[in-house]
Amino acid sequence: MDQPTPPSVTDERPGPPQRAPAPRSPRESPPGTVPSAQGAPPRRPAELPPVHTALICVALPGLAISTDQGQLTGRGLEGYYRAGRRVLSRCQVRIAGREPLMVQARMQSADRARFVGTLRPTPHGGPDPDLLVERTRTADGVERITLHSAAMRPLRLPVEVALGTDLADLGAIAAGTVGPELPASVHDCGLRWSSPVGTACVTADPPPADALASAGFLRWEFDVPPGSSVTVELRVRLEGAGPVRSVGRTATSPLAAARATGDDPRVRQFLSTSIEDLEALLVRDPVHPTDIHLAAGAPWRCGRAPAEALAAARMTLPLGTRLAAGTLRGLARTQIRGGPRTGMIPGSRRDAGAHLPPVCTGTEATLLFPVLLAEARRWGLAERETEELLPTAERCLTWLQGAAGEDEYLRDPQPGGPVRCETQAQAHRAALLGADLLDALGRPGGRGLREWAQALRTAFRKDFWIDDPGGGRPAAARTPDGRPVPQLGAGTVHLLDTGLLGGGEYAPGLLDKLQTEQLARLLGSPVMDSGWGLRGLGAKEVGHNPFGHRGGAVRVHETAIGVSGLAAAGYEKEAGSLLRGVLAAAEAFGHRLPEMYGGEQRTEGSAPLPHPAACRPAATAAAAGVLLLTTLAGIRPDAPAGTVTLRPLRSAPLGELGLTGLRISGAAFSVRVSRLGLAMVEEAAEGLQLGA
């Protein structure tokens, strides 16, 4: 939303204070609690409001959350929101004293939902309804109610709209601490509500014939000729706030309007919906409005989450480097200066499942910063912008070396935390890509980073590999006293995500060839591959829970990283299986993937199980759609060298695929992969050469 979300449980210095912070996901709070309003102590709710059946219209900083019944009743999360505050909680329509019978509710786009209901206002008219009631609801605070008459004679229709609000903070709604509705007053062509936290109003066009503040309703009398229509438009706004202007709906959107075509008809809608969801989650930096980043997801995480913002920007590099640049600039301003944590990008703690304590997202963000900068340069980020951001990346790398100290490993959280598998993978990647970046721009320090990475590889292959009768596995972590945590989870995919270097080559990984082959086999087995994507924790592990955020649910981001890493390592069978599973899940979710869903095994005729608390849309899930499809073409640019290398999946798991409107060096780039797995460039920047 308008302001970034401050950390809930953190061991880093907080950023500058912000007004009206957006609510945080319950997964970022201490176990069993959700954030409450006005700084009150967190309390355990009777039941967290579910979102898996909700229709969520998003155009940040605006939201509109509805059930499939269309009426806004004030229950649960229903309502219009602006910057994390519910501006209108109740909007109930009655026509001739009756509520329409809802027959359809569907999303038309990321920011718009349409509801269709019917009525039989004429007596003795038989079983067929003769009045169609259409409501369109948009995240920018507009509700349009249209009555279409199919009656044989004129209708005189009294229309009433009951309105109300509590002006509650979304965090308070999640915690179950919402007070009663506020009293209304008649204002202009509608109603108005005020409280110490703000003032909301609803205006109507045409003006109502009656407005009754005590009952909170507006009333009209319409004469509708046969075959005619009448429309009422309601506008909901928070006084003192400007109109909602979604970044993605303007010419300033940093994301290219790429398109996908091919033998599989799902790819077109999958990519377009992914980009649409990303555009709905774009947010301007409140102090530097030219810098744009992605919010983590709606409805729970509409503030800035550094690790998710960086990860999503990295996956969307094929759509251009502007989002990466804005994200990096915004986070550079939050970097800690002074003290033992100098160089860190602040972040909150995040649940890590049943077997490990919470992870510090600040560590993840600090390691992702130089990686995103280095890879954005390969995709065509201007040298001037790269040099501007390089000092921040250098401080991240200096922090990494200082935090690791003389040990080969980076502990998380600092100090004295466990040595996590995925943290070592992220640190190793940051060191190698950071060294490459420093060398390219003539800065010192690359040699020391490479030497540390080499020592980490040697130690990791020995200390983190657990031999067993099945061929072995990487440990999830090592405890502070050195004991291995043997659980197999999706976090191991980060071992395959080594990062892009020059000439279309990837950096070396922490595993040797045989260990990589065994990991690929494990990721492709039914223990990890649910048929809908990778489980967060293997199905045979103690503590497995198909709905566990880190305990067995499918997390789309990790699955996409797994597909990309497996493809790069040459394990196309496993990559193709996971890719097809996610694509099938996307189709079941109307191509709008949630951040996670149930890890139940796929069977014939089954569908993926929604997670009741998952954000949808979510930045990393939407960005994963871009990564998954571009992985099929194996696009590996090196803009500074003026080359692009194509390493498509030879197995062509989706048949022929065409991708148009991508961006390399700021220019359009289009590629087509044949059914034989051969790739051909169809459009590219002038002078861009095809690498070997």
Solvent accessible surface area in square Angstrom, and as a share of the most:
residue,aa,sasa,rsa
1,M,4,0.02
2,D,41,0.21
3,Q,7,0.03
4,P,20,0.13
5,T,23,0.13
6,P,59,0.37
7,P,37,0.23
8,S,39,0.25
9,V,58,0.33
10,T,48,0.28
11,D,31,0.16
12,E,11,0.05
13,R,123,0.45
14,P,87,0.55
15,G,40,0.38
16,P,91,0.57
17,P,133,0.84
18,Q,63,0.28
19,R,176,0.64
20,A,45,0.35
21,P,58,0.36
22,A,5,0.04
23,P,8,0.05
24,R,38,0.14
25,S,1,0.00
26,P,24,0.15
27,R,31,0.11
28,E,13,0.06
29,S,16,0.10
30,P,63,0.40
31,P,121,0.76
32,G,40,0.39
33,T,29,0.17
34,V,6,0.04
35,P,22,0.14
36,S,21,0.14
37,A,17,0.13
38,Q,137,0.61
39,G,80,0.77
40,A,45,0.35
41,P,111,0.70
42,P,72,0.45
43,R,134,0.49
44,R,179,0.65
45,P,27,0.17
46,A,117,0.91
47,E,136,0.61
48,L,43,0.21
49,P,16,0.10
50,P,68,0.43
51,V,6,0.04
52,H,72,0.32
53,T,94,0.55
54,A,18,0.14
55,L,20,0.10
56,I,5,0.02
57,C,0,0.00
58,V,0,0.00
59,A,4,0.03
60,L,4,0.02
61,P,15,0.10
62,G,0,0.00
63,L,0,0.00
64,A,0,0.00
65,I,3,0.01
66,S,1,0.00
67,T,50,0.29
68,D,78,0.40
69,Q,105,0.47
70,G,0,0.00
71,Q,17,0.07
72,L,0,0.00
73,T,33,0.19
74,G,26,0.25
75,R,172,0.63
76,G,42,0.41
77,L,9,0.05
78,E,13,0.06
79,G,0,0.00
80,Y,4,0.01
81,Y,6,0.02
82,R,30,0.11
83,A,14,0.11
84,G,1,0.01
85,R,33,0.12
86,R,5,0.02
87,V,5,0.03
88,L,1,0.00
89,S,2,0.01
90,R,47,0.17
91,C,0,0.00
92,Q,42,0.19
93,V,0,0.00
94,R,101,0.37
95,I,0,0.00
96,A,42,0.33
97,G,42,0.40
98,R,110,0.40
99,E,84,0.38
100,P,21,0.13
101,L,126,0.63
102,M,38,0.17
103,V,87,0.50
104,Q,86,0.38
105,A,28,0.22
106,R,119,0.44
107,M,53,0.24
108,Q,84,0.37
109,S,25,0.16
110,A,2,0.02
111,D,24,0.13
112,R,86,0.31
113,A,0,0.00
114,R,60,0.22
115,F,0,0.00
116,V,12,0.07
117,G,1,0.01
118,T,21,0.12
119,L,9,0.04
120,R,103,0.38
121,P,30,0.19
122,T,18,0.10
123,P,87,0.55
124,H,189,0.84
125,G,45,0.43
126,G,36,0.34
127,P,120,0.76
128,D,103,0.54
129,P,68,0.43
130,D,22,0.11
131,L,3,0.01
132,L,67,0.33
133,V,3,0.02
134,E,34,0.15
135,R,6,0.02
136,T,19,0.11
137,R,0,0.00
138,T,9,0.05
139,A,2,0.02
140,D,67,0.35
141,G,6,0.06
142,V,12,0.07
143,E,1,0.00
144,R,86,0.31
145,I,3,0.01
146,T,17,0.10
147,L,4,0.02
148,H,59,0.26
149,S,8,0.05
150,A,75,0.58
151,A,6,0.05
152,M,182,0.81
153,R,139,0.51
154,P,97,0.61
155,L,14,0.07
156,R,153,0.56
157,L,3,0.02
158,P,35,0.22
159,V,2,0.01
160,E,57,0.26
161,V,0,0.00
162,A,25,0.19
163,L,1,0.01
164,G,1,0.01
165,T,0,0.00
166,D,21,0.11
167,L,2,0.01
168,A,11,0.09
169,D,26,0.13
170,L,0,0.00
171,G,3,0.03
172,A,5,0.04
173,I,10,0.05
174,A,3,0.03
175,A,1,0.01
176,G,57,0.55
177,T,45,0.26
178,V,53,0.30
179,G,49,0.47
180,P,120,0.76
181,E,76,0.34
182,L,41,0.20
183,P,115,0.72
184,A,23,0.18
185,S,54,0.35
186,V,83,0.48
187,H,61,0.27
188,D,111,0.58
189,C,42,0.25
190,G,1,0.01
191,L,0,0.00
192,R,78,0.29
193,W,5,0.02
194,S,58,0.38
195,S,29,0.19
196,P,145,0.91
197,V,65,0.37
198,G,22,0.21
199,T,23,0.13
200,A,1,0.00
201,C,0,0.00
202,V,1,0.01
203,T,34,0.20
204,A,7,0.05
205,D,93,0.48
206,P,48,0.30
207,P,80,0.50
208,P,24,0.15
209,A,74,0.57
210,D,73,0.38
211,A,35,0.27
212,L,84,0.42
213,A,27,0.21
214,S,107,0.69
215,A,51,0.40
216,G,6,0.05
217,F,44,0.18
218,L,0,0.00
219,R,64,0.23
220,W,7,0.02
221,E,65,0.29
222,F,26,0.11
223,D,92,0.48
224,V,1,0.00
225,P,70,0.44
226,P,63,0.39
227,G,67,0.64
228,S,38,0.24
229,S,57,0.37
230,V,30,0.17
231,T,55,0.32
232,V,4,0.02
233,E,31,0.14
234,L,1,0.00
235,R,123,0.45
236,V,13,0.07
237,R,118,0.43
238,L,30,0.15
239,E,52,0.24
240,G,90,0.87
241,A,36,0.28
242,G,41,0.40
243,P,87,0.55
244,V,26,0.15
245,R,171,0.62
246,S,9,0.05
247,V,4,0.03
248,G,8,0.08
249,R,130,0.48
250,T,54,0.31
251,A,110,0.85
252,T,60,0.35
253,S,18,0.12
254,P,7,0.05
255,L,11,0.06
256,A,11,0.09
257,A,75,0.58
258,A,6,0.05
259,R,145,0.53
260,A,1,0.01
261,T,69,0.40
262,G,35,0.34
263,D,65,0.34
264,D,20,0.10
265,P,113,0.71
266,R,56,0.21
267,V,2,0.01
268,R,141,0.51
269,Q,66,0.29
270,F,1,0.01
271,L,3,0.01
272,S,49,0.32
273,T,13,0.08
274,S,5,0.03
275,I,10,0.05
276,E,51,0.23
277,D,3,0.02
278,L,0,0.00
279,E,33,0.15
280,A,7,0.05
281,L,0,0.00
282,L,1,0.00
283,V,10,0.06
284,R,82,0.30
285,D,8,0.04
286,P,61,0.38
287,V,109,0.63
288,H,75,0.33
289,P,74,0.46
290,T,115,0.67
291,D,6,0.03
292,I,7,0.04
293,H,5,0.02
294,L,1,0.00
295,A,0,0.00
296,A,7,0.05
297,G,0,0.00
298,A,0,0.00
299,P,0,0.00
300,W,0,0.00
301,R,22,0.08
302,C,0,0.00
303,G,3,0.03
304,R,21,0.08
305,A,14,0.11
306,P,24,0.15
307,A,1,0.01
308,E,21,0.09
309,A,1,0.01
310,L,0,0.00
311,A,6,0.05
312,A,0,0.00
313,A,1,0.01
314,R,32,0.12
315,M,7,0.03
316,T,1,0.01
317,L,3,0.02
318,P,9,0.05
319,L,1,0.01
320,G,12,0.12
321,T,23,0.14
322,R,131,0.48
323,L,1,0.01
324,A,1,0.01
325,A,2,0.02
326,G,2,0.02
327,T,0,0.00
328,L,0,0.00
329,R,53,0.19
330,G,1,0.01
331,L,1,0.01
332,A,14,0.11
333,R,104,0.38
334,T,31,0.18
335,Q,4,0.02
336,I,6,0.03
337,R,132,0.48
338,G,50,0.48
339,G,53,0.51
340,P,130,0.82
341,R,72,0.26
342,T,54,0.31
343,G,0,0.00
344,M,4,0.02
345,I,0,0.00
346,P,13,0.08
347,G,3,0.02
348,S,10,0.06
349,R,58,0.21
350,R,16,0.06
351,D,53,0.27
352,A,21,0.16
353,G,19,0.18
354,A,87,0.68
355,H,62,0.28
356,L,33,0.16
357,P,66,0.42
358,P,56,0.35
359,V,15,0.08
360,C,2,0.01
361,T,7,0.04
362,G,0,0.00
363,T,2,0.01
364,E,19,0.08
365,A,0,0.00
366,T,0,0.00
367,L,2,0.01
368,L,7,0.03
369,F,0,0.00
370,P,1,0.01
371,V,0,0.00
372,L,0,0.00
373,L,0,0.00
374,A,8,0.06
375,E,10,0.05
376,A,0,0.00
377,R,22,0.08
378,R,21,0.08
379,W,22,0.08
380,G,22,0.21
381,L,6,0.03
382,A,47,0.36
383,E,78,0.35
384,R,168,0.61
385,E,33,0.15
386,T,0,0.00
387,E,97,0.44
388,E,94,0.42
389,L,4,0.02
390,L,9,0.04
391,P,59,0.37
392,T,7,0.04
393,A,0,0.00
394,E,33,0.15
395,R,67,0.24
396,C,1,0.01
397,L,6,0.03
398,T,92,0.54
399,W,17,0.06
400,L,0,0.00
401,Q,72,0.32
402,G,59,0.56
403,A,27,0.21
404,A,6,0.05
405,G,45,0.43
406,E,184,0.82
407,D,52,0.27
408,E,65,0.29
409,Y,17,0.06
410,L,0,0.00
411,R,68,0.25
412,D,1,0.01
413,P,17,0.11
414,Q,40,0.18
415,P,114,0.72
416,G,48,0.47
417,G,7,0.07
418,P,6,0.04
419,V,4,0.02
420,R,7,0.03
421,C,3,0.02
422,E,40,0.18
423,T,3,0.02
424,Q,0,0.00
425,A,6,0.05
426,Q,9,0.04
427,A,0,0.00
428,H,4,0.02
429,R,6,0.02
430,A,0,0.00
431,A,0,0.00
432,L,18,0.09
433,L,1,0.00
434,G,0,0.00
435,A,0,0.00
436,D,35,0.18
437,L,2,0.01
438,L,6,0.03
439,D,72,0.37
440,A,49,0.38
441,L,34,0.17
442,G,68,0.66
443,R,112,0.41
444,P,102,0.64
445,G,41,0.40
446,G,2,0.02
447,R,189,0.69
448,G,31,0.30
449,L,2,0.01
450,R,93,0.34
451,E,96,0.43
452,W,29,0.10
453,A,0,0.00
454,Q,90,0.40
455,A,43,0.34
456,L,0,0.00
457,R,31,0.11
458,T,86,0.50
459,A,11,0.09
460,F,1,0.00
461,R,83,0.30
462,K,148,0.63
463,D,38,0.20
464,F,1,0.00
465,W,39,0.14
466,I,40,0.20
467,D,121,0.62
468,D,53,0.27
469,P,150,0.94
470,G,47,0.45
471,G,45,0.43
472,G,1,0.01
473,R,51,0.19
474,P,0,0.00
475,A,0,0.00
476,A,25,0.19
477,A,0,0.00
478,R,55,0.20
479,T,22,0.13
480,P,78,0.49
481,D,104,0.54
482,G,28,0.27
483,R,145,0.53
484,P,64,0.41
485,V,14,0.08
486,P,63,0.40
487,Q,27,0.12
488,L,2,0.01
489,G,11,0.11
490,A,1,0.01
491,G,16,0.16
492,T,4,0.02
493,V,0,0.00
494,H,14,0.06
495,L,7,0.03
496,L,15,0.08
497,D,19,0.10
498,T,21,0.12
499,G,1,0.01
500,L,9,0.05
501,L,39,0.19
502,G,25,0.24
503,G,43,0.42
504,G,0,0.00
505,E,89,0.40
506,Y,79,0.30
507,A,5,0.04
508,P,66,0.42
509,G,18,0.17
510,L,3,0.02
511,L,14,0.07
512,D,53,0.28
513,K,169,0.71
514,L,138,0.69
515,Q,19,0.08
516,T,23,0.13
517,E,87,0.39
518,Q,22,0.10
519,L,0,0.00
520,A,1,0.00
521,R,118,0.43
522,L,22,0.11
523,L,0,0.00
524,G,28,0.27
525,S,23,0.15
526,P,98,0.62
527,V,34,0.19
528,M,0,0.00
529,D,11,0.06
530,S,0,0.00
531,G,18,0.18
532,W,12,0.04
533,G,0,0.00
534,L,1,0.00
535,R,9,0.03
536,G,10,0.09
537,L,12,0.06
538,G,0,0.00
539,A,42,0.32
540,K,169,0.72
541,E,24,0.11
542,V,119,0.69
543,G,44,0.43
544,H,49,0.22
545,N,72,0.37
546,P,48,0.30
547,F,75,0.31
548,G,14,0.13
549,H,22,0.10
550,R,37,0.14
551,G,9,0.09
552,G,0,0.00
553,A,0,0.00
554,V,0,0.00
555,R,31,0.11
556,V,0,0.00
557,H,24,0.11
558,E,7,0.03
559,T,0,0.00
560,A,0,0.00
561,I,10,0.05
562,G,0,0.00
563,V,1,0.00
564,S,27,0.18
565,G,4,0.04
566,L,0,0.00
567,A,17,0.13
568,A,42,0.33
569,A,46,0.36
570,G,53,0.51
571,Y,48,0.18
572,E,40,0.18
573,K,169,0.71
574,E,34,0.15
575,A,0,0.00
576,G,1,0.01
577,S,42,0.27
578,L,0,0.00
579,L,1,0.01
580,R,104,0.38
581,G,2,0.02
582,V,0,0.00
583,L,1,0.00
584,A,11,0.09
585,A,0,0.00
586,A,0,0.00
587,E,89,0.40
588,A,57,0.45
589,F,19,0.08
590,G,52,0.50
591,H,28,0.13
592,R,19,0.07
593,L,9,0.04
594,P,4,0.03
595,E,24,0.11
596,M,1,0.00
597,Y,0,0.00
598,G,1,0.01
599,G,1,0.01
600,E,87,0.39
601,Q,79,0.35
602,R,101,0.37
603,T,87,0.51
604,E,180,0.81
605,G,84,0.81
606,S,43,0.28
607,A,61,0.47
608,P,9,0.06
609,L,64,0.32
610,P,54,0.34
611,H,26,0.11
612,P,58,0.36
613,A,16,0.12
614,A,3,0.03
615,C,1,0.01
616,R,60,0.22
617,P,1,0.01
618,A,2,0.02
619,A,0,0.00
620,T,16,0.09
621,A,1,0.01
622,A,7,0.05
623,A,0,0.00
624,A,0,0.00
625,G,0,0.00
626,V,1,0.00
627,L,31,0.15
628,L,1,0.00
629,L,0,0.00
630,T,11,0.06
631,T,16,0.09
632,L,9,0.04
633,A,0,0.00
634,G,11,0.11
635,I,15,0.08
636,R,22,0.08
637,P,0,0.00
638,D,6,0.03
639,A,20,0.15
640,P,64,0.40
641,A,64,0.50
642,G,24,0.23
643,T,33,0.19
644,V,3,0.02
645,T,3,0.02
646,L,25,0.12
647,R,97,0.35
648,P,12,0.07
649,L,5,0.02
650,R,148,0.54
651,S,68,0.44
652,A,13,0.10
653,P,24,0.15
654,L,14,0.07
655,G,20,0.19
656,E,46,0.21
657,L,3,0.02
658,G,1,0.01
659,L,1,0.01
660,T,38,0.22
661,G,12,0.12
662,L,1,0.01
663,R,75,0.28
664,I,1,0.00
665,S,52,0.33
666,G,68,0.65
667,A,32,0.25
668,A,30,0.23
669,F,1,0.00
670,S,4,0.02
671,V,2,0.01
672,R,68,0.25
673,V,5,0.03
674,S,36,0.24
675,R,156,0.57
676,L,141,0.70
677,G,0,0.00
678,L,99,0.49
679,A,30,0.24
680,M,118,0.53
681,V,47,0.27
682,E,83,0.37
683,E,84,0.38
684,A,40,0.31
685,A,22,0.17
686,E,180,0.81
687,G,53,0.51
688,L,28,0.14
689,Q,113,0.50
690,L,113,0.56
691,G,23,0.22
692,A,122,0.95
